[in-house]
Amino acid sequence: MSTNSPSYWTIFKNGVFGENPVFRLALSLCPAVAVTSGVKNGTLMGVAVLFVMVMVNATVSLIRNFINPKVRIPSYMFIIATWVTVTDLVMAAYARDVYKQMGLYIMLIVAFAIVLSRAEVFAMRNKLIPSMIDGAGMGMGFLLALALIGVFREFLGKGALWGVQILSVKPLPIMILPAGGFFAMGLIMGGLNWIDRKYFGGTGASSGGH
Amino acid sequence: MKDMIKVTLGLVVIFVAAGLIMGLTYMKTSPVRFIAEKKEHEEALKLMAPEATDPIHAAGKWTVHKKEREYYAATSGGKTVAYIADTAGKGYSSFIQMLVSLDMDLKIKDVNILHHGETPGLGDQVEDRKLFLDQFKGKALQQLVLIKGETKENIQAITGATISSRAVTNGVKDAVQMLVDKYGAGVKSAAGQGATHEVKHEHK
């Protein structure tokens, strides 16, 4: 770990590549499978998570000296629940088409391990702006991961992308089911690790939850 | 002891602040949401009876599953062309809100599911027209029996989603029963043999 504070770009990049929530930290895999049967839903979920993570990290960071360590977990949970509720209410009022598709899933963001993890691991120990950037980076990493899995699953499973039919056949319908979803995720994870090792000299190893 | 009080007070402050944020957001967004939902409901009503040229107004209220709902007589130039009712069925994990429309023979014109919270992939299949929902079209009150097997005369349940299927069937049946009671005098097909709420099991 370097002793200098990492730059904002480094923090952001970390969330997208180095410690990508889905492909490196392997957090929130269940929702990642649940909403990625299509690119559209995956991307929209990613946007909601991005917003929640930025706001949660900002809030936790702002009051980090005020949160008593003994009760930090309930504190995080309540802050997360608040922002998810705000997202749900705003969506229901101003983005009704999206809300009809995604409404059931938005509330589930409360249980996402990635949001809780970043609050504890980063926002609790860093200043406001870096924390927001970490939230943005992780959120963006999650969004891109979901979009990528969505492309894979919708194209192979339905022959479509973003609801637009492209092929006249459905190459691998199992990709629409949860089993196919986990399979797709594993394949993509392996593929990305291979690319990382071959072209970027990475170790390609997953660093786990924390 | 003093430590416990400090910890508790800290939590209380956070919880109160969070509550204020949520309350404020609700205050700002719920009017917008209410107006949007009302508009969508009006448009959904029009879809239930597209040939009605007059604006559709509520003809009365009825209660199902402890909530007051409205029913309507859709008219063209003052002449009634269809009856519509707001209804709901008790599903697996939610109340399934629906609109049901009847033609002048008191047979079902259309069923439209407005809102539900059933299990994605299982219960939410009740929204699928080809798989389930279009079965209701053209049926009369006494035909609205849920069968766990193949049937053309009654309503075929979705495999793995019996409770959701039953919820929709019962919600539709309650609505049709109510409309028949209100408007059925003198219409032959309204005299059904008293449909029951059982699910018939057909053993092969």
Boltz contact constraints between the chains, C-beta under 6 A:
constraints:
  - contact:
      token1: [A, 68]
      token2: [B, 7]
      max_distance: 6.0
  - contact:
      token1: [A, 68]
      token2: [B, 10]
      max_distance: 6.0
  - contact:
      token1: [A, 70]
      token2: [B, 7]
      max_distance: 6.0
  - contact:
      token1: [A, 71]
      token2: [B, 7]
      max_distance: 6.0
  - contact:
      token1: [A, 71]
      token2: [B, 11]
      max_distance: 6.0
  - contact:
      token1: [A, 75]
      token2: [B, 14]
      max_distance: 6.0
  - contact:
      token1: [A, 78]
      token2: [B, 15]
      max_distance: 6.0
  - contact:
      token1: [A, 78]
      token2: [B, 18]
      max_distance: 6.0
  - contact:
      token1: [A, 82]
      token2: [B, 18]
      max_distance: 6.0
  - contact:
      token1: [A, 82]
      token2: [B, 21]
      max_distance: 6.0
  - contact:
      token1: [A, 82]
      token2: [B, 22]
      max_distance: 6.0
  - contact:
      token1: [A, 85]
      token2: [B, 22]
      max_distance: 6.0
  - contact:
      token1: [A, 86]
      token2: [B, 25]
      max_distance: 6.0
  - contact:
      token1: [A, 89]
      token2: [B, 25]
      max_distance: 6.0
  - contact:
      token1: [A, 89]
      token2: [B, 26]
      max_distance: 6.0
  - contact:
      token1: [A, 89]
      token2: [B, 29]
      max_distance: 6.0
  - contact:
      token1: [A, 90]
      token2: [B, 29]
      max_distance: 6.0
  - contact:
      token1: [A, 92]
      token2: [B, 33]
      max_distance: 6.0
  - contact:
      token1: [A, 93]
      token2: [B, 29]
      max_distance: 6.0
  - contact:
      token1: [A, 93]
      token2: [B, 32]
      max_distance: 6.0
  - contact:
      token1: [A, 93]
      token2: [B, 33]
      max_distance: 6.0
  - contact:
      token1: [A, 96]
      token2: [B, 36]
      max_distance: 6.0
